[in-house]
């Protein structure tokens, strides 16, 4: 594992969660692709980003 892998992973999840919040309910893979995420990132980080986006939306 790369030394900055944890920070990079956390940043990607945070950015993806924020993108999901921006799009709102019904955010799709295509929406995230248009926001600049790769299919691999969506596959790997999507579930955790979805959880985070839900928590962020409930806290707002």
N, C-alpha and C positions, 0 to 999 in steps of 0.2 A: 504494500500500500504506500502511496505517496505521502510525504510528510504533511502536505496541505490538503490531503484528501478530505479530512473531516470538515475543514472550513469551507472548502469548495462545495462539498455536498450540502452543507447547511445553507450556504448562500443560494445555491440552485433551488433548493426546496423553498426557501423564503421568497425568491423571485417568482417561482412558479405559483405559489400560493397567492401572492399578490396579483399575479396575472389572472388567476381564477376568480378572485374577488372582483377585479375590474370587469371581467366579462359577465359575471353574475351566474345565477342559476342556469343550468343547461350548458355550461362550458364544455366544449368537446375537444377531442384530440386535435381536430383541425384548427380550432381557435388557438390552441397552444402552439401549434406549428406556425401559425401566422404571427405569433408573438415572439418567434425566434428560437423556440426549443426544438431539439431534435427528437426523432422518434425514440431513440434509445433513452434520452433523458426522461421523456414522458413515461416510458415503460418502467424505468428504474425508480424515479422520484415521484411519479404521479400519485400513487396511493398515499404517501406521507404528506405530500403537498395538499392533497384533498382534505386530509384530516386537519392540517394546520389552517387551511382556508376556512373550514367549518368553524373551528374554534375562534378564529379571528372575527368571523362574521357574527358569531353569537356574542362576542365580547363588545362589539361596537354598538 
